[in-house]
Amino acid sequence: MSETDCSRNLKLLYLYTIFLNSIFLLPIIIPFYRDELGLTFHDFLIGESVFAVVVILCDVPAGYLADRWGRKKTLILGAGLLAASYALLALATGFWSALLAQGAIGVGIATVSGANSALLYDTLLSQGREGEYRRREGFRFALQLYSCSLACVAGGYLYAINHHLPLILEVILISCGAIVACGFVEPPRHKHISEHHPLKDIRDTLIYVLHGHREIAGIVLLMVIVFSTTKICMWGIQAYADALHIPEIYNGWIISAVMLCGAISGHVGHKILPNLRGQQALQGLIIMLVVALLVAGLSMSVVGIIALGLEAFVYGFGMPRAQEAINNLVDSSRRATVLSTANLATSLGFIPLSQMVGFVTDHADISTALITYAGVLAVLAVIAKLITLKRNRPLA
C-alpha cells in the first residue's frame, strides 16, 4: 500500500463514519414507537434486547468475515445492511415488524463493528504509522459523535414535519456510506491467515481472549462494565428527562449536547492523561460512572442530566484506549475478530444490566434505579479488579 492509498483510506474512512453515524432517529425513537407503532417504552426495551442478542450472535462471525473476506467488502456489506434495516423500520406496522427491523439493524452494526477500526490500524501499520492510531481513532470516534450530535438536533425538527422523514434521510446517507466504502484500498495483512474452519477459528479466538491471553481478558472484562453502563446511561437520559417533565421537543438538544461532549473528549482525549492506558484508564472511568449515577439518582434535577451525560465523555475517552490496548496485543490476522469479541461481551453484559434498570424503574422510579445500579456497578468493579489481579498473577 502506497502513502497515497493510506491517505485515501483515512479520508474515506472519516467520510464513511459521518454517513453511518448521522442517526436522526436517536432522539425521537421512543416517540416514533409510540406515535407510529402504538408501542410502549417496555416494547422498545424488548427490541433493544433483541438487538443486543443479534449483535452477540453476529459480532464475532462478522469480525471473522472482515479478517478473511476483507475489511473493504465487509464495510460495504455492513452499510448496505444498515440502509435496508432502517428502511424496514420505516415500513414497520407493529411490534413484530419493529422487532424484525431492530434485529436487522443489529446484523448491520455487527458487520461494521471491528472492521472499521481494523481497517484504520492496518492502513497505518502498512506505512509504519501505527503510533498515530490512538489519535486517529479518537478523531474517528469524535466524528461519530459530532455527526450524531448534529443529526439529533435535526431529528427533532424533521420529526415535527413528518414522522418518517428522519428515517428516510438516514437510509439515504447510509447508502452514500456504502458508495464511499467502494473507494477503500484493502490494506495488506502482516501475518498469513491459517486455513481453518470458520467455527474452529472463532472458537480458538474466544479461547485466546478469555483464557489464553490474560491482558486481553482483563481489558475485555472492564470494557463490558464500562461500555454497558454508557449505553444504559444514554437511554436513561430520555427516561430521566421524562421524569422531570421536560418536553420531548428538547430531547434532541439534550442528546446533542451529550454527544458534543463525547465528540470533544474523543477528539482531544489522547492529550488528556496520555500515560493512562488500558486497564488503569477503564478502572478510573468506572469510578467516574459510579459517582455520576449517584449524583443523578439523588439529585433528580438538571444536574442529574449533566451527570448522566458524562457517559459520552467516558465513551469518547475510553474506547480508543481500550481498542489501542487490544490492537497492540493482537496481530492483524485476528485483530478484527478479537475487537468484535470485545463488542460481543459488552452486548452480552448490557442485556441483564439494562433489564435490571428497567425492572427497578417500572416497580419504583428512575431515581431508585440509578442509585441501585450505582451499587451494582461498584460491586462489579471490585469483582473485576479481583479477577484481573488473579489473572495477572504469574503462574507458579
PyMOL commands that set and color helices and strands:
alter all, ss='L'
color gray80, all
select helices_A, chain A and resi 3-20+26-37+41-69+71-90+95-112+115-125+130-161+165-181+198-212+214-243+248-271+278-299+302-329+335-363+366-392
alter helices_A, ss='H'
color red, helices_A
deselect
rebuild
show_as cartoon
